[in-house]
Amino acid sequence: MADETFLTDDFLRQLINVGEVDILVGLPTHNNARTIGPIVQTIQAGILRWFPRDRAVIINADGGSRDGTPELVTGASIDDVRRATNLPALRTLHSVSTRYGNSPEDAVALHTILAAAELLQAKACVVVSAESSSIAGDWLSKLLQPVRTDAFELVTPTYRRHKFEGLLITNLLYPMTRALYGFNVREPYTRDFALSGQFATDFLSRNGWEDRANDDGIELRLTLSALRERRRICQAFLGDREHVEHRGADLVPALRHTVGTLFSAMEDDFALWSTVNGSRQVATHGPDHETLMEPLRVNRKRLREMFSTGVAELEDVFQQILSSTTVAELQRISTLTETDFHYPADLWVRTVYEFAASHRKSVISRDHIIQAMAPLFRGRALTFLIENRNSSSEEIESNIEALCIEFERQKPFLVEMWKQ
């Protein structure tokens, strides 16, 4: 059962007024006034078009917006959408907003949404990022229909991406998650997804929300929970997703939310992942990827400098985390020019696995271990950029697949280190 004690009395009263629903749309926000209007209109149009007979509610979990975001959510009239689309509104669409704090916290936002889904006995729940400004009208259908009609318990998206976008996913998170749990989920960490009401309830009761260590990477924890419990997972191709530029300084938080979360989950799941061999496809509606090939300016010189500087400055740290052979190889690579630079896949996989084992043993602060990965990832990203500068989409996909196979091939090495 949902822990209702962290929900405000006003929010609970609003939920009581809504009553039971078939579909719940979760919308976490924080100062998203610039994008939230079109997103809400697209959600409303999707419900009118694809789920006109279902009882539906939009739940806005807001992290202290000061730009009027919640008012834009609750004030959006479905009548405007109905007139623009000429679609009848067969059911009342409720919009409820609650403020859970003064700053955004992904875990608290999802906790709020899933608790509301359980209290309203929603059959299906879809969560949409308030930053998904490129959301299309059929996203709702693509994410929810597999839950509503085919009894899938988790639906993750696939997107049309630029060949050099999402390198942390393609070069680390996807291949390692695949090697550990045995399923080819292309976007294990995503802000747009759908899940069944039953899975929402189960995850709500098992996640351990009172443990603040579980706050980072909550969306990845949801996917890992589905993989661990062998839930019915499928992927849905959503098409374009707006590319958001991030400063290099954002890499460390991204590593915490993804790699840090994955490393932590490995401890509890060792009995499972240590016995998994190979991998298999999950059901996919549409392609499991599409690649855009437009030219993109990347400062390769800067990436090489950050890698080489990091290897030099963190030598003492790396000697505690990595084997002497791996450290020596990294030092050799750090001397290479941009033209000759190459951080090979087998060394990258060994590096990641040695980091995972050292994280488990806490050879130094675990957060320092995650931070130390940043310059090394930049080196691997540089190699990917160089290798695929003139590659076709098919060649790029072949290279990603080869990296996944390398993660699987070296898995016995990881298991051996883990047992020591």
C-alpha positions as CSV (number, residue, x, y, z in Angstrom):
1,M,0.0,0.0,0.0
2,A,1.1,3.6,-0.7
3,D,2.6,5.5,2.2
4,E,0.3,8.5,2.3
5,T,2.0,10.3,5.1
6,F,4.3,12.3,2.8
7,L,1.4,13.5,0.6
8,T,-0.3,16.8,1.6
9,D,-3.9,16.8,2.8
10,D,-4.9,19.1,-0.1
11,F,-3.4,16.7,-2.6
12,L,-5.2,13.8,-1.0
13,R,-8.5,15.7,-1.1
14,Q,-8.0,16.3,-4.8
15,L,-7.2,12.7,-5.5
16,I,-10.4,11.7,-3.6
17,N,-12.4,14.0,-5.9
18,V,-10.8,12.4,-9.0
19,G,-11.8,8.8,-8.0
20,E,-10.5,5.7,-9.8
21,V,-8.9,6.1,-13.1
22,D,-7.7,3.9,-16.0
23,I,-4.7,6.0,-17.0
24,L,-2.5,8.3,-15.0
25,V,-0.1,10.7,-16.7
26,G,2.7,11.8,-14.4
27,L,4.4,15.1,-15.1
28,P,7.4,16.0,-12.9
29,T,8.2,19.8,-13.2
30,H,10.5,22.5,-12.0
31,N,10.3,25.9,-13.7
32,N,9.2,24.5,-17.0
33,A,6.8,27.3,-18.0
34,R,8.6,27.7,-21.4
35,T,7.7,24.1,-22.5
36,I,4.9,22.9,-20.3
37,G,2.0,24.4,-22.3
38,P,2.5,22.5,-25.5
39,I,3.4,19.3,-23.6
40,V,0.1,19.4,-21.7
41,Q,-1.9,20.2,-24.9
42,T,-0.2,17.2,-26.6
43,I,-1.0,14.9,-23.7
44,Q,-4.7,16.1,-23.8
45,A,-4.9,15.6,-27.5
46,G,-3.4,12.1,-27.1
47,I,-5.9,11.1,-24.5
48,L,-8.8,12.4,-26.7
49,R,-7.5,10.6,-29.8
50,W,-6.3,7.3,-28.4
51,F,-8.1,6.8,-25.1
52,P,-11.4,8.7,-25.3
53,R,-13.3,6.1,-23.2
54,D,-10.7,5.8,-20.4
55,R,-10.8,7.7,-17.2
56,A,-7.7,9.8,-17.1
57,V,-5.8,12.2,-14.8
58,I,-2.7,14.3,-15.2
59,I,-0.7,14.4,-11.9
60,N,1.8,17.2,-11.8
61,A,4.5,16.7,-9.1
62,D,6.3,20.1,-8.9
63,G,9.6,20.7,-7.2
64,G,9.0,24.3,-6.2
65,S,8.5,26.2,-9.5
66,R,8.6,29.9,-9.3
67,D,7.5,30.6,-12.9
68,G,3.8,29.5,-12.7
69,T,4.4,26.0,-14.1
70,P,1.7,24.3,-11.9
71,E,-0.9,26.9,-12.8
72,L,-0.2,26.3,-16.5
73,V,-0.8,22.6,-16.0
74,T,-4.0,22.8,-14.1
75,G,-5.3,25.8,-16.1
76,A,-4.9,24.1,-19.5
77,S,-8.5,23.5,-20.8
78,I,-9.1,20.3,-22.7
79,D,-12.0,22.2,-24.5
80,D,-9.4,24.2,-26.4
81,V,-7.8,21.0,-27.6
82,R,-11.1,19.4,-28.4
83,R,-12.1,22.4,-30.6
84,A,-8.7,22.4,-32.3
85,T,-8.7,18.6,-33.0
86,N,-12.4,18.2,-33.5
87,L,-12.3,15.2,-31.2
88,P,-15.1,14.6,-28.7
89,A,-14.3,14.5,-24.9
90,L,-16.2,11.4,-23.7
91,R,-14.7,11.6,-20.2
92,T,-13.7,14.3,-17.8
93,L,-9.9,14.8,-17.8
94,H,-8.6,15.8,-14.4
95,S,-5.5,17.8,-13.8
96,V,-4.0,17.8,-10.3
97,S,-0.9,19.6,-9.1
98,T,1.0,19.2,-5.9
99,R,4.2,20.8,-4.7
100,Y,6.5,18.4,-2.9
101,G,9.4,20.7,-2.0
102,N,11.4,23.8,-2.9
103,S,13.9,22.1,-5.3
104,P,13.5,19.3,-7.8
105,E,14.1,15.7,-6.6
106,D,13.5,13.0,-9.2
107,A,12.9,10.3,-6.6
108,V,10.3,12.3,-4.6
109,A,8.5,13.3,-7.8
110,L,8.3,9.7,-8.9
111,H,7.3,8.6,-5.4
112,T,4.4,11.1,-5.5
113,I,3.3,10.0,-8.9
114,L,3.3,6.3,-8.2
115,A,1.6,6.8,-4.8
116,A,-1.2,8.7,-6.6
117,A,-1.4,5.9,-9.2
118,E,-1.9,3.3,-6.5
119,L,-4.4,5.4,-4.6
120,L,-6.4,6.0,-7.8
121,Q,-6.0,2.3,-8.8
122,A,-4.7,3.3,-12.2
123,K,-4.4,0.4,-14.6
124,A,-1.5,2.1,-16.5
125,C,0.8,5.0,-15.7
126,V,2.9,7.0,-18.1
127,V,5.6,9.5,-17.0
128,V,6.6,12.3,-19.4
129,S,9.5,14.6,-19.0
130,A,8.6,18.3,-18.9
131,E,11.7,18.9,-21.0
132,S,10.5,16.7,-23.8
133,S,9.5,19.7,-25.9
134,S,9.6,17.6,-29.1
135,I,6.8,15.3,-27.8
136,A,4.6,14.1,-30.6
137,G,0.9,13.4,-30.5
138,D,1.3,9.6,-30.7
139,W,3.9,9.3,-27.9
140,L,1.1,8.6,-25.4
141,S,-0.3,5.8,-27.6
142,K,3.1,4.3,-28.3
143,L,4.0,4.1,-24.6
144,L,0.6,3.2,-23.2
145,Q,-0.9,0.8,-25.7
146,P,1.5,-2.1,-24.9
147,V,0.5,-1.9,-21.3
148,R,-3.2,-1.5,-22.0
149,T,-3.6,-4.1,-24.7
150,D,-0.6,-6.5,-24.5
151,A,0.0,-6.7,-20.8
152,F,3.5,-5.4,-20.8
153,E,4.7,-4.1,-17.4
154,L,7.3,-1.6,-18.5
155,V,7.7,0.3,-21.8
156,T,10.9,2.2,-22.4
157,P,11.5,4.4,-25.4
158,T,13.9,4.4,-28.3
159,Y,14.7,7.6,-30.2
160,R,16.1,9.0,-33.3
161,R,19.4,10.4,-32.2
162,H,22.5,12.0,-33.7
163,K,25.3,9.6,-34.1
164,F,27.3,11.4,-31.4
165,E,24.5,12.0,-29.0
166,G,24.0,9.8,-25.9
167,L,27.5,8.5,-25.8
168,L,27.2,7.6,-22.1
169,I,24.3,5.4,-23.0
170,T,25.9,3.7,-26.0
171,N,29.4,3.3,-24.7
172,L,28.7,2.3,-21.1
173,L,25.2,2.1,-19.7
174,Y,23.4,0.1,-22.5
175,P,26.2,-2.4,-23.1
176,M,26.9,-3.0,-19.4
177,T,23.3,-3.3,-18.4
178,R,22.8,-5.7,-21.3
179,A,25.8,-7.8,-20.2
180,L,24.7,-7.9,-16.6
181,Y,21.0,-8.6,-16.9
182,G,20.8,-10.3,-20.4
183,F,18.3,-8.0,-22.1
184,N,18.9,-5.5,-24.9
185,V,17.1,-2.4,-23.4
186,R,18.6,0.5,-25.4
187,E,17.5,3.3,-23.1
188,P,17.6,1.9,-19.5
189,Y,17.8,5.4,-18.1
190,T,15.0,7.6,-19.4
191,R,12.5,10.2,-18.3
192,D,9.7,9.0,-20.7
193,F,8.2,5.6,-19.9
194,A,5.1,3.7,-19.1
195,L,4.3,1.0,-16.6
196,S,1.4,-1.1,-15.4
197,G,-0.5,-0.3,-12.3
198,Q,0.7,-3.5,-10.7
199,F,4.3,-2.8,-11.4
200,A,3.9,0.7,-10.0
201,T,2.5,-0.7,-6.8
202,D,5.2,-3.3,-6.5
203,F,8.0,-0.8,-7.1
204,L,6.4,1.6,-4.7
205,S,6.5,-0.9,-1.9
206,R,10.0,-2.3,-2.5
207,N,12.2,0.6,-3.4
208,G,13.0,1.8,0.1
209,W,12.1,5.5,-0.4
210,E,13.3,6.4,3.1
211,D,16.9,5.6,2.1
212,R,18.3,8.9,0.6
213,A,21.0,6.8,-1.2
214,N,18.2,5.6,-3.5
215,D,17.4,9.1,-4.7
216,D,20.0,9.3,-7.6
217,G,19.0,7.6,-10.8
218,I,15.5,6.6,-9.7
219,E,14.4,6.0,-13.3
220,L,17.3,3.6,-13.9
221,R,16.4,1.8,-10.6
222,L,12.9,1.3,-12.0
223,T,14.3,-0.3,-15.2
224,L,16.8,-2.5,-13.2
225,S,13.9,-3.6,-10.9
226,A,12.0,-4.7,-14.0
227,L,15.0,-6.6,-15.3
228,R,15.7,-8.1,-11.9
229,E,12.2,-9.4,-11.5
230,R,11.9,-10.5,-15.1
231,R,8.9,-8.3,-15.8
232,R,7.5,-8.1,-19.3
233,I,9.4,-5.3,-20.9
234,C,9.1,-3.8,-24.4
235,Q,10.5,-0.8,-26.3
236,A,8.5,1.8,-28.3
237,F,10.1,4.0,-30.9
238,L,9.1,7.6,-30.3
239,G,11.1,9.3,-33.0
240,D,12.8,12.6,-32.5
241,R,13.7,13.8,-29.1
242,E,15.1,17.4,-28.7
243,H,18.8,17.3,-28.2
244,V,19.8,19.3,-25.1
245,E,23.3,20.6,-24.9
246,H,25.1,19.9,-21.6
247,R,28.3,21.5,-20.3
248,G,31.2,19.2,-19.6
249,A,30.6,19.9,-15.9
250,D,27.4,18.0,-16.1
251,L,29.2,14.7,-16.7
252,V,29.9,13.9,-13.1
253,P,26.2,14.2,-12.0
254,A,25.3,12.1,-15.0
255,L,27.8,9.4,-14.0
256,R,26.3,9.4,-10.5
257,H,22.8,8.9,-11.8
258,T,23.7,6.2,-14.2
259,V,27.0,4.4,-13.4
260,G,26.8,5.0,-9.7
261,T,23.2,3.6,-9.6
262,L,24.2,0.6,-11.7
263,F,27.3,-0.2,-9.5
264,S,25.2,0.0,-6.4
265,A,22.5,-2.3,-7.8
266,M,25.1,-4.9,-8.7
267,E,25.8,-5.7,-5.1
268,D,22.2,-6.8,-4.3
269,D,21.8,-8.5,-7.7
270,F,25.1,-10.5,-7.8
271,A,23.4,-13.9,-7.5
272,L,21.3,-13.0,-10.6
273,W,23.8,-11.3,-12.9
274,S,26.7,-13.6,-12.2
275,T,24.7,-16.5,-13.8
276,V,23.5,-14.6,-16.9
277,N,25.2,-15.5,-20.1
278,G,24.7,-13.6,-23.4
279,S,21.7,-11.4,-24.1
280,R,18.4,-11.4,-25.9
281,Q,16.2,-8.9,-27.6
282,V,13.1,-7.4,-25.9
283,A,9.9,-6.9,-27.9
284,T,10.2,-3.6,-29.8
285,H,7.4,-1.6,-31.4
286,G,9.1,0.1,-34.4
287,P,12.9,0.3,-34.8
288,D,15.2,-0.1,-31.8
289,H,17.2,2.9,-33.0
290,E,17.6,5.5,-35.8
291,T,20.7,7.5,-36.4
292,L,21.0,11.1,-37.7
293,M,24.2,11.8,-39.6
294,E,24.3,15.6,-39.9
295,P,27.8,17.1,-39.3
296,L,28.4,18.1,-35.7
297,R,31.3,20.2,-34.3
298,V,33.1,18.5,-31.5
299,N,36.2,19.8,-29.7
300,R,38.3,16.7,-29.9
301,K,41.4,18.5,-28.8
302,R,39.7,19.5,-25.6
303,L,38.5,15.9,-24.9
304,R,42.1,14.6,-25.4
305,E,43.5,17.3,-23.0
306,M,40.9,16.5,-20.3
307,F,41.7,12.7,-20.6
308,S,45.5,13.2,-20.5
309,T,45.3,15.7,-17.6
310,G,43.0,13.5,-15.7
311,V,45.3,10.5,-16.1
312,A,48.2,12.5,-14.8
313,E,46.5,14.2,-11.9
314,L,44.6,11.2,-10.7
315,E,47.5,8.7,-10.9
316,D,47.4,8.0,-7.2
317,V,43.6,7.5,-7.3
318,F,43.8,5.2,-10.3
319,Q,46.5,3.0,-8.6
320,Q,44.0,2.3,-5.9
321,I,41.1,1.5,-8.3
322,L,42.7,-0.1,-11.3
323,S,45.3,-2.9,-11.9
324,S,48.9,-1.8,-12.6
325,T,48.5,-3.1,-16.1
326,T,45.5,-1.0,-16.8
327,V,47.1,2.1,-15.3
328,A,50.1,1.6,-17.5
329,E,48.0,1.4,-20.6
330,L,46.1,4.5,-19.7
331,Q,49.3,6.4,-19.2
332,R,50.6,5.2,-22.6
333,I,47.4,6.4,-24.3
334,S,47.6,9.7,-22.6
335,T,50.8,10.5,-24.5
336,L,49.3,9.9,-27.9
337,T,48.5,12.8,-30.2
338,E,45.0,13.6,-31.3
339,T,45.7,11.9,-34.6
340,D,47.0,8.7,-33.1
341,F,44.6,8.6,-30.0
342,H,42.9,5.3,-29.4
343,Y,41.3,3.9,-26.3
344,P,40.4,0.4,-27.4
345,A,37.2,-1.3,-26.5
346,D,38.7,-4.2,-24.7
347,L,40.7,-1.9,-22.4
348,W,37.6,0.3,-21.9
349,V,35.6,-2.7,-20.7
350,R,38.3,-3.9,-18.4
351,T,38.6,-0.4,-17.0
352,V,34.8,-0.2,-16.3
353,Y,34.8,-3.6,-14.7
354,E,37.7,-2.8,-12.5
355,F,36.0,0.4,-11.4
356,A,32.8,-1.7,-10.6
357,A,34.8,-4.1,-8.4
358,S,36.6,-1.3,-6.6
359,H,33.3,0.5,-6.0
360,R,32.0,-2.7,-4.4
361,K,35.1,-2.9,-2.1
362,S,35.0,0.9,-1.4
363,V,38.8,1.1,-1.9
364,I,38.3,4.9,-1.6
365,S,35.1,7.0,-1.3
366,R,32.6,5.6,-3.7
367,D,31.7,9.1,-4.9
368,H,35.3,9.7,-5.6
369,I,35.5,6.5,-7.6
370,I,32.6,7.7,-9.8
371,Q,34.1,11.1,-10.2
372,A,37.4,9.5,-11.3
373,M,35.6,7.9,-14.3
374,A,34.9,11.3,-15.9
375,P,38.3,11.8,-17.7
376,L,38.4,8.2,-18.8
377,F,35.0,8.3,-20.3
378,R,36.0,11.4,-22.2
379,G,38.9,9.4,-23.6
380,R,36.6,6.7,-24.7
381,A,34.1,9.2,-26.1
382,L,37.0,10.7,-28.1
383,T,37.8,7.3,-29.6
384,F,34.2,6.7,-30.6
385,L,34.1,10.1,-32.3
386,I,37.3,9.4,-34.2
387,E,36.4,5.9,-35.2
388,N,32.9,6.9,-36.4
389,R,33.7,10.3,-37.9
390,N,33.0,9.0,-41.5
391,S,31.0,5.9,-40.6
392,S,27.5,5.1,-42.0
393,S,24.6,4.5,-39.5
394,E,25.0,0.7,-40.1
395,E,28.7,0.9,-39.3
396,I,28.1,2.9,-36.2
397,E,25.5,0.3,-35.0
398,S,28.0,-2.5,-35.8
399,N,30.6,-0.8,-33.6
400,I,28.1,-0.4,-30.7
401,E,27.1,-4.0,-31.1
402,A,30.8,-5.1,-31.0
403,L,31.3,-3.1,-27.8
404,C,28.2,-4.9,-26.3
405,I,29.7,-8.2,-27.2
406,E,33.0,-7.2,-25.6
407,F,31.2,-6.4,-22.3
408,E,29.6,-9.8,-22.5
409,R,32.9,-11.6,-23.4
410,Q,34.8,-10.1,-20.4
411,K,32.0,-10.7,-17.9
412,P,33.8,-13.8,-16.4
413,F,36.7,-11.4,-15.5
414,L,34.2,-9.2,-13.6
415,V,32.7,-12.2,-11.8
416,E,36.2,-13.3,-10.8
417,M,37.1,-9.9,-9.4
418,W,33.8,-9.6,-7.6
419,K,34.4,-12.9,-5.7
420,Q,37.9,-12.1,-4.6
